[in-house]
Amino acid sequence: MNVLCIGPHPDDLEFGAAGTLIKFIEAGHDVFLMIMTRGGMGGEADIRTAEQIESGAIIGVKEIFWGGYEDTMLKADAETISVVEKVLGKIEPEIIFCPFGDDTHQDHRTLADVVMSASRNSRNLLLYETPTTSPNFWPNVFVDITQVLDRKVQTLLAHRSQIMKTNIRDTSILDMVTSTANFRGVQGRVQYAEGFVSIRLFLDIP
């Protein structure tokens, strides 16, 4: 099975879905990433690109696609939708992940709208959370990541230029991702979990 996870900037998708992606790969599936921008407003674009490649290697992804857009400049227009559609057509993913649309960052909101349109013929679309996701994120799908939490943390460590850029005093992205995983685990009745909002979730019962 092919799985595609789409992120607006380097490090967003790791926060919300890295553990789940690692588990897909451990189960023998192929995981692809699509990163829409190189995150130039949040640091040096070349550095953040290299960090994303390093993180992708830790996850074990098959390929990373780059959208080629400027940070903060994503638009929910026909051109951007077409860029995503071309990647969908190339890899034909069975499951697609993208950020939840109610978010304080405009690129996250825009990307959710873009993927909603581009994936209109796809059977499974799940939305993940980021540090800037609104409190309206109420997951109804959970994945137990207790056994892979350490590897998830390693993917965030790869984004070393961003570790302390949380805008919360004395709090790193590692603190945030561990706390979030614990909270979602409590909701899902396990130790650590990732939570998703399902737009479509197709249960194939043989």
RACORJO-V778613 format. One record per residue. N is the residue number from 1. RES is the residue in one letter. D_LAST is the distance of its C-alpha to the last C-alpha in Angstrom with 1 decimal. Layout:
N,RES,D_LAST ; N,RES,D_LAST
//
This chain:
1,M,16.2 ; 2,N,19.4 ; 3,V,20.5 ; 4,L,23.8 ; 5,C,26.1 ; 6,I,29.1 ; 7,G,32.3 ; 8,P,35.6 ; 9,H,37.8 ; 10,P,37.7 ; 11,D,36.5 ; 12,D,34.7 ; 13,L,31.1 ; 14,E,32.0 ; 15,F,33.0 ; 16,G,29.9 ; 17,A,27.1 ; 18,A,28.3 ; 19,G,26.8 ; 20,T,23.3 ; 21,L,23.9 ; 22,I,25.3 ; 23,K,22.2 ; 24,F,20.0 ; 25,I,22.5 ; 26,E,22.6 ; 27,A,18.8 ; 28,G,19.6 ; 29,H,19.0 ; 30,D,22.0 ; 31,V,23.7 ; 32,F,26.4 ; 33,L,29.0 ; 34,M,31.1 ; 35,I,34.3 ; 36,M,36.2 ; 37,T,39.7 ; 38,R,41.5 ; 39,G,42.8 ; 40,G,46.4 ; 41,M,47.5 ; 42,G,46.4 ; 43,G,48.0 ; 44,E,48.8 ; 45,A,46.1 ; 46,D,46.5 ; 47,I,46.2 ; 48,R,43.1 ; 49,T,41.5 ; 50,A,42.3 ; 51,E,40.9 ; 52,Q,37.6 ; 53,I,37.4 ; 54,E,38.1 ; 55,S,35.5 ; 56,G,32.9 ; 57,A,33.8 ; 58,I,33.4 ; 59,I,29.9 ; 60,G,29.2 ; 61,V,28.3 ; 62,K,28.1 ; 63,E,30.4 ; 64,I,32.3 ; 65,F,33.1 ; 66,W,36.2 ; 67,G,36.7 ; 68,G,40.5 ; 69,Y,41.5 ; 70,E,44.3 ; 71,D,43.7 ; 72,T,44.1 ; 73,M,44.2 ; 74,L,40.6 ; 75,K,40.5 ; 76,A,37.7 ; 77,D,38.8 ; 78,A,37.6 ; 79,E,38.6 ; 80,T,36.7 ; 81,I,33.5 ; 82,S,33.9 ; 83,V,34.3 ; 84,V,31.0 ; 85,E,29.3 ; 86,K,30.7 ; 87,V,29.0 ; 88,L,25.6 ; 89,G,26.2 ; 90,K,27.1 ; 91,I,24.3 ; 92,E,21.4 ; 93,P,20.0 ; 94,E,16.4 ; 95,I,18.1 ; 96,I,21.7 ; 97,F,24.1 ; 98,C,27.6 ; 99,P,30.3 ; 100,F,30.5 ; 101,G,33.0 ; 102,D,35.4 ; 103,D,37.4 ; 104,T,41.1 ; 105,H,40.9 ; 106,Q,41.1 ; 107,D,39.0 ; 108,H,36.1 ; 109,R,36.3 ; 110,T,36.7 ; 111,L,33.8 ; 112,A,31.4 ; 113,D,32.7 ; 114,V,32.5 ; 115,V,28.9 ; 116,M,27.9 ; 117,S,29.3 ; 118,A,28.3 ; 119,S,24.6 ; 120,R,24.5 ; 121,N,21.9 ; 122,S,19.7 ; 123,R,16.5 ; 124,N,17.2 ; 125,L,20.8 ; 126,L,22.1 ; 127,L,25.8 ; 128,Y,27.7 ; 129,E,31.1 ; 130,T,34.4 ; 131,P,37.8 ; 132,T,38.9 ; 133,T,36.0 ; 134,S,37.3 ; 135,P,36.9 ; 136,N,34.7 ; 137,F,31.7 ; 138,W,29.5 ; 139,P,26.2 ; 140,N,23.1 ; 141,V,20.9 ; 142,F,22.1 ; 143,V,21.7 ; 144,D,23.6 ; 145,I,26.0 ; 146,T,28.4 ; 147,Q,28.1 ; 148,V,28.7 ; 149,L,31.2 ; 150,D,34.1 ; 151,R,32.6 ; 152,K,31.9 ; 153,V,35.6 ; 154,Q,36.6 ; 155,T,35.1 ; 156,L,37.4 ; 157,L,40.3 ; 158,A,39.9 ; 159,H,40.9 ; 160,R,44.2 ; 161,S,46.2 ; 162,Q,44.2 ; 163,I,44.0 ; 164,M,46.8 ; 165,K,46.4 ; 166,T,44.9 ; 167,N,47.9 ; 168,I,47.8 ; 169,R,50.8 ; 170,D,50.2 ; 171,T,46.4 ; 172,S,44.4 ; 173,I,40.9 ; 174,L,40.0 ; 175,D,41.1 ; 176,M,39.2 ; 177,V,35.8 ; 178,T,36.1 ; 179,S,37.1 ; 180,T,34.3 ; 181,A,31.7 ; 182,N,33.3 ; 183,F,33.3 ; 184,R,29.7 ; 185,G,28.9 ; 186,V,30.9 ; 187,Q,29.0 ; 188,G,25.6 ; 189,R,27.1 ; 190,V,27.3 ; 191,Q,30.3 ; 192,Y,29.6 ; 193,A,26.9 ; 194,E,26.4 ; 195,G,25.7 ; 196,F,24.3 ; 197,V,24.5 ; 198,S,21.4 ; 199,I,22.4 ; 200,R,18.8 ; 201,L,15.7 ; 202,F,12.4 ; 203,L,9.5 ; 204,D,6.3 ; 205,I,3.8 ; 206,P,0.0
//
